[in-house]
């Protein structure tokens, strides 16, 4: 499977294989919802920003750029920052910067949507209790 057709979940599974972790183990270690990884694998669905954040905090050696875009190397070496690990030509850096900006906008929009949906859920829940 080439990088262009891989989803974030596919790259996460590749990392899990590298670390010899199954769905249940990564769920427990990263404090994820039970069944979340399995559902994402089955449905080839995306992962929420909160999930990605928990995974990246739990596994600091995992390169966020690689996980989200497939660019660069899977792992960050001890003495390297993400930027040092992902050296591209100036053109690629410009494209990478655009990709990062786009991903940041997507994540921000997702967080706003999640926040809005949570507010609606709690309002609905309160009205049902009355």
N, C-alpha and C positions, 0 to 999 in steps of 0.2 A: 504494500500500500504506500503510495508516495505521499509526501508531506502535504500537498495541496488537498488531498482527499481525506486527510486525518482530521478528526475532531479533537477537542480538548480531552474528552473522555478517553479517546484512543491513546493519546500521549500519556495520560495518567495511568492507564493500564500498562503501558510500556514501562513506566517508572516503577509501578507495583511489581511487575515481573522482575525488573532489575533488583529490587529490594527483597524479592521473595515474599511478598505480602499478598494475601487474598483480600477480597472485598470486606469480610468481617474484621480482619486485623486492622486495615487502614481506617475503617469506620470507628473502631474503638480507640485507636491511637490518636486520631485527629479529632475525636469527639463529634463525629458526624451522625446524622439521623440514620437509624437502622434501615437498610434496604436502599439507601440513596444511590450508592455506587452501582449496585445491581440494576436498578431501574434505568439509570443513565446509560449503562452499557447496553441493555436490552433495547432501549428506545433510541439509542444514538442521540440522546438529548444533551443539551448544554448543562453546565454546572453554574449554580448561582455564585455571585461574588463572595458571599459569606462562606460558602463551601471552599472555594478556591483559596480564600484568605486563611482559613483554618489549616488547609493542607500545606500552604506555603510557610506558615508559622511553625507547623509541626516538623516539616522537612526543609530546613533552611538551605540545604545543599541542592534543592530542586530549583532550577533556573525558571523564573516566572515567564520570561520571554519565550523560552522553548515550550513551556506548558501551554501558553495561550496561542502562540503563533506557529510553533514548530521551527522557529529560526534559532540558530545558535546551538549550543551543546545542552544536553539534558542536565548536566551537573555543573555546579559552581564550585571551583576549587577553593580550598580554605583561604588562600590569600588573594582571591580575585573577587572583584565586585561583578555585578551583572553586566555592567557596561564593559569592563575589561574582557569578559568572557564572550562578548558578542561584537567583535571588531569587524566592520564591513567597510566597503569603500564609501566615499562621501555621498554618492548617489544612494547607496543602500541605507546609509545613516539617515538620509532625508526621508526615504521611504519608511524606514523603521520608526522614525519620529512621528510620521503621519499615522502609522499603524498604532503606535502607543497612544497618540492623541485620540484616535478613533475608539480604541478599546476603553480608554478612560471615559469618554463620552457615553459609550454603551453601558459601562458599569454604573456611572452616575445616574443615567436614566433608569436602569434596573433598580437601583436603590430607591429612587423616588417612587417608582411604581410599587415596589414592595411596601414602602412606608405608607403610601396611599391605600393600598389594599388592606394592610393591617388595620388602619384607622376605620375603614369601612366595615371590616370584619367585626371589630370590637363594638362599633356602633350598632351593627345588626344584632350581635350577640346580646347587647344590653337591652335592645328593644324587644327581643324575644323573651327575655327574663321577666319583663313587665306584664 
